[in-house]
Amino acid sequence: MSDVRICLTCGGKAKYKEKDGVIIFTKVEEDVAFKKIEQLKKAMTKYKEKVEALELQIAELKKSK
C-alpha cells in the first residue's frame, strides 16, 4: 500500500516517497483513490466468503465427531 501523508507544500493528501534522501509527494487523484478502495472492497468480499465457507466446514467436522 502507498504511504499517504499530507503534502507539506499544498496541504492536500499525497503519496509519500523517499528516494536517495529526496522526499517526493505525488498528488492523490480521487479517481485513483476510489479505484483502490473498490479493489480493497472486492478483496475483502472474497476473503469474507472464504472465511464463511471454512467456518461451515469446521462446523460440519465438529458435528461428525
C-alpha positions as CSV (number, residue, x, y, z in Angstrom):
1,M,0.0,0.0,0.0
2,S,1.1,3.5,-0.6
3,D,2.2,5.8,2.2
4,V,-0.3,8.7,2.1
5,R,0.5,11.8,4.0
6,I,-0.3,15.5,4.0
7,C,1.8,17.4,1.4
8,L,4.0,20.0,3.0
9,T,3.6,22.4,0.1
10,C,-0.1,22.2,-0.8
11,G,-1.7,20.7,2.3
12,G,-3.5,18.0,0.3
13,K,-3.3,14.3,0.6
14,A,-0.4,12.9,-1.4
15,K,1.6,9.7,-1.8
16,Y,4.9,10.0,0.1
17,K,8.1,8.5,-1.2
18,E,11.7,9.0,-0.2
19,K,14.4,8.1,-2.7
20,D,18.1,8.7,-2.1
21,G,17.3,11.2,0.7
22,V,14.9,13.2,-1.5
23,I,11.3,13.4,-0.4
24,I,8.7,13.2,-3.2
25,F,5.0,13.9,-2.8
26,T,2.6,12.9,-5.6
27,K,-0.9,14.2,-5.5
28,V,-3.6,11.6,-4.9
29,E,-6.3,11.8,-7.6
30,E,-9.8,11.0,-6.4
31,D,-10.2,8.5,-9.3
32,V,-7.1,6.6,-8.2
33,A,-8.3,6.5,-4.6
34,F,-11.7,5.3,-5.5
35,K,-10.3,2.5,-7.7
36,K,-8.1,1.4,-4.8
37,I,-11.0,1.4,-2.4
38,E,-13.1,-0.6,-4.9
39,Q,-10.2,-3.1,-5.2
40,L,-10.0,-3.4,-1.4
41,K,-13.7,-3.9,-1.1
42,K,-13.6,-6.8,-3.7
43,A,-10.7,-8.4,-1.9
44,M,-12.4,-8.2,1.5
45,T,-15.6,-9.7,0.0
46,K,-13.7,-12.6,-1.4
47,Y,-11.9,-13.1,1.9
48,K,-15.2,-13.0,3.8
49,E,-16.7,-15.6,1.5
50,K,-13.7,-17.9,2.1
51,V,-13.9,-17.5,5.8
52,E,-17.6,-18.2,5.9
53,A,-17.1,-21.4,3.8
54,L,-14.3,-22.5,6.2
55,E,-16.5,-21.9,9.2
56,L,-19.2,-24.1,7.7
57,Q,-16.6,-26.8,7.1
58,I,-15.4,-26.6,10.7
59,A,-19.0,-26.8,12.0
60,E,-19.6,-29.9,9.9
61,L,-16.4,-31.5,11.1
62,K,-17.3,-30.8,14.7
63,K,-20.8,-32.4,14.2
64,S,-19.3,-35.5,12.6
65,K,-17.1,-36.2,15.7
